[in-house]
Every structure is written in structure tokens, then in C-alpha cells.
């Protein structure tokens, strides 16, 4: 019998609700026929799909990063504002697609307000620089009185957009990025841009580019160089990571949270190293602003794409196992809530998204939608430490021998509600779990299936969905539950 121990006295930190963010990029069908499709039966006067908006609200997304992603490093924001019939068609070099620019800055702000999410803006530091970033900031955040702000007013948005979180570029360490830079080149540009942008709006939050993934040859060194130049000017440093099975190691894939956990720990260590060098009282926090399951081995690469109109691209269809992994990655983000303050599931619709659509047709929830929505809905304001005693272990090719159980918990002191999130990462063995608690069981929801390759589709949108677990009970101060193999769980208790 495995034992999960949790106590409200042992606190990790407060949950920043921006941890439940997502990402919209001009890539594939994320924007066009995703969130925006004039002429769709559900489209409103702005062309926004109401069926998608309803699912976004249900998903519980709190913030959305835009407009990229690789797209942003060759994007002229000016092309996407003003009368739509005067906006130019451009070749997007990131994904070799024709960008019609019918959806841009003002449309995204309007969509964000309808969706109830906070916009997170990424500026082009690939082909552009300080002047263009300042102009965009003035356009978005200043009242009338300067040329960029007057242009926004003329375009129909009298009040400033008030965007507070700004990403200083995207994946600038990546040689695939248009305008790729060395750490020294990027650090200098980020330092000067942040300094200039703060003169426009001193209350901004800045996210400096960290490494594109932990396998980059400059991982760690990139963060050190960038933070040594920008430490006093930025608030967060970014992390990006995508996970997929490798070499038939499905056990390692189910344990992918180990890799995320180690990456977070390494970036924290590097940031704190710079803090020590600077004798600073300031603490840099993390923005994990791209993360998801993505089978990159199936992607031909940017140069493998023909120049074309925007169409389907990396529209992965997710399985039960994928959903269990996404649930475990959410657990990992919560386990580091003291330092991870922003996170963005990439992307929101169609492009490796929790939501899928048909052009002119239906929208539905992918399997990964469910652990995200339930975690966003039921996670309380404070993360607690959990400890597993007598829990089994599993063997993985990627990480060696690791615990089969991966868990976290949140607590709401005002209501006494305790939410425990736990994954059984064993492919073959069920685990009997006991949790010493006071109070009563509110709900036990789980995601698992005898067919771990099961997926949702437009014709069968509810093939995989959370289910209530029978047999879980609290007796004599102990909650007992059985966790099937390869399963994600929410166990909620109330005092």
C-alpha cells in the first residue's frame, strides 16, 4: 500500500493563475479557421468562432501568448492593423505560409477580452529591434497623443489595450529562428529594449528568452549570459519544451515530467547563481511559455514545407497516454509554483492544441483538454508539498528507475478544500493508495482507459473523458483509492 502524505503546514508557494496560460501563433490553423473564421455558423460580428470561445472558457485558460512563436521573428505588426482591405499579404518565413493579416493586434485584444484571458505579447527581436518594439508598445498602451497611439485610436480602439506582459523575442538561441543571435548579441538587445520600453511604461513585466530546450548546446550558459546583462530589467526567463516517446520507451514518455522537473531546477539554479554574483535581493521567476506533447519526429521541418496558404500543420491527435503525460506536466508546474509564475500550453487550437476544429464545421475537445481543464478549475491558491512512502518504482530507458507515483496538492484555507493531483506512471500495475486526511471526499475524477491509444474525434468527441472513480472513500481519517495503470487523478477533499 503506497502512502501519500500532505499537510497544510508544508507550503511550496502561491499559485499564480497565469500558470494556466496557452499560446496562439499564426501557424497552421490556430488563427484562421481556429479562433477566427468569418462566415462560420457560430462566428460573431468580429469573426470569432463562438464554439471555440466556449471551449476556451471551459478549458480555464487565464492568459494567452501571441503572435508567436517562430512567426514573430519576421512579423511586422503594422501589417495587421488598420482597414482589413488595405492590409498586405506577406510570406511568413517561419512556416512558409502566406499570411493574409486579417487578424492582428486589435483583433487579438478584442478576442482576449471576449475569452476572458490576459494577453501576453511577444515582440519581434529577429528582424526588428528597439524602435519597432517601442512603437508597438506605444500603439498598445499609451493614450492618444503620440503617432502610434493616435493610429490605434484611428483604427477604432480609443482606450489603450493595457498589455503588461511582454516577451523580449522568441527562441533567439535557435538557428531555425529568423534573426538567430548569440547569447551576447541577444542579451545586449534585450537589455537596451527593456530599458527603452520601461521608459514608455514602468509597470511592464518582461520575459527574457531562455533556451529553446534543454538539449541546446548553450543551455545554462545562454541563461547566465542573458541574465547577467538583463537581471535588473526583466522579471522572468522563459523555458520551452515538448515531449514525445523515444525509441519505443513508452515508460520514459509517461515519466516525461522528470525531464521538465530537471530543466526547471537547472534554470532556477542558473538564475540564482547570477543573483548571487550580483548580490541582488531580486528573485527571477520562470515563464514556461511553451510546453506540450508534440511528436516532432513526424514534422518535416520548415524547409520541408511548400509555400502555400495557411492550412493544416502539426495537428497531432492525442491519445489517453498523451493526456496522462500532460496531466503529469501540470503537476510538475504546480510543484514549482514558488518560481514558475507563467506557463503556456502550446498551442490553443488545432496546432498541437487541446481544441480541434473543422473549417466551417465542428469543434471538440482533445484528450489533453481534460486534465488541463480540471486542474485549472480545481487547483487551490496554495501548493503543498507531498511525499510518497512505500510507493513502487518503474524502469525507464530515459531516466532510469523513477517513482511510479507523481503528485502535488493544493489547499484553499478559506474553504478547507484540498485537491490532490496524482499520476500512476506504471504501464502495468494498479496502485492502492492511502492518504491520511481529515474531512470528507468531495470527488475523485480520473482519466484512463483500457485502450491507451484511444482518441477523440469530431464524430466521437467524448470517446475519452474524465470518469468518476468508484470505491474511493475516507474511513477513520484515511482516504483510500485504487489508481489503474497509466492514469491521471484528481482527488478532492473538504474539511
Buried (B, 14 or more C-beta within 10 A) or exposed (E): EBBBBBBBEEBBBEBBBBBBBBBBBBBBBBBBBBBBBBEBEEBEEEBBBBBBBEBBEBBBBBBBBBBBBBBBBBBBBBBBBBEBEEBEEBEBBBBBBEBBBBBBBBBBBBBBEBBEBBBBBBBBBBBBBBEBBBBBBBBBBBEEEBEBBBBBBEBEBEEBBEBBBBBBBBBBBBEEBBBBBEBEBBBBBBBBBBEBBBEBBEEBBBBBBBBBBBEBEBBBBBBBBBBBBBBEBBBBBBBBBBBBBEEEBBBBBBBBBBBBBEBBEBBBEBBBBBBEEEEEEEEBBBBBBBBBBBBEEEBEEEEEBEEEEBEEBBBBEBBBBBBBBBBBBBBBBBBBBBBBBBBBBBBBBBBBBBBBBEBEEEBBBBBBBBBBBBBBEBBBBBBBBBEBEEBBEBEBEBBEEBBBBBBBBBBBEEEBBBBBBBBBBBBEEEBEBBBEBEBEBBBBBBBBBEEBEBBBEEEEBEBBBBEEBEEBEBEEEEBBBBBBBBBBBBBBBBE
